Amino acid sequence: MSGKDNAVDKLKGKGKEAVGKLTGDRRKESEGKADQARAGAKDKVDEVGDRAKGVKDSLRRDDD
């Protein structure tokens, strides 16, 4: 999943949270917060993967 997809998921979560707050639906509000947290976690996983790839690439260049 790309960062763009995660940003869309965060936005959807914010919307769901806002609707929950406006309507008094605590479950919907909690779902929105959970969606945002999940997207944030995916961002972190993607970031770690990118860093690991960068380290791998830099080690490969040193061997040349």
Contacts in CASP RR format, 6 or more apart in sequence:
PFRMAT RR
TARGET T0000
AUTHOR 0000-0000-0000
METHOD contacts of the structure
MODEL  1
MSGKDNAVDKLKGKGKEAVGKLTGDRRKESEGKADQARAGAKDKVDEVGD
RAKGVKDSLRRDDD
1 42 0 8 1.000
1 46 0 8 1.000
2 46 0 8 1.000
3 42 0 8 1.000
3 43 0 8 1.000
3 46 0 8 1.000
6 39 0 8 1.000
6 40 0 8 1.000
6 42 0 8 1.000
6 43 0 8 1.000
6 46 0 8 1.000
7 39 0 8 1.000
9 35 0 8 1.000
9 36 0 8 1.000
9 38 0 8 1.000
9 39 0 8 1.000
9 42 0 8 1.000
10 35 0 8 1.000
10 36 0 8 1.000
10 39 0 8 1.000
10 40 0 8 1.000
12 32 0 8 1.000
12 35 0 8 1.000
13 31 0 8 1.000
13 32 0 8 1.000
13 33 0 8 1.000
13 35 0 8 1.000
13 36 0 8 1.000
13 39 0 8 1.000
14 32 0 8 1.000
14 36 0 8 1.000
15 32 0 8 1.000
16 28 0 8 1.000
16 29 0 8 1.000
16 31 0 8 1.000
16 32 0 8 1.000
16 35 0 8 1.000
17 28 0 8 1.000
17 29 0 8 1.000
17 31 0 8 1.000
17 32 0 8 1.000
17 33 0 8 1.000
17 36 0 8 1.000
19 25 0 8 1.000
19 28 0 8 1.000
20 26 0 8 1.000
20 28 0 8 1.000
20 29 0 8 1.000
21 29 0 8 1.000
END
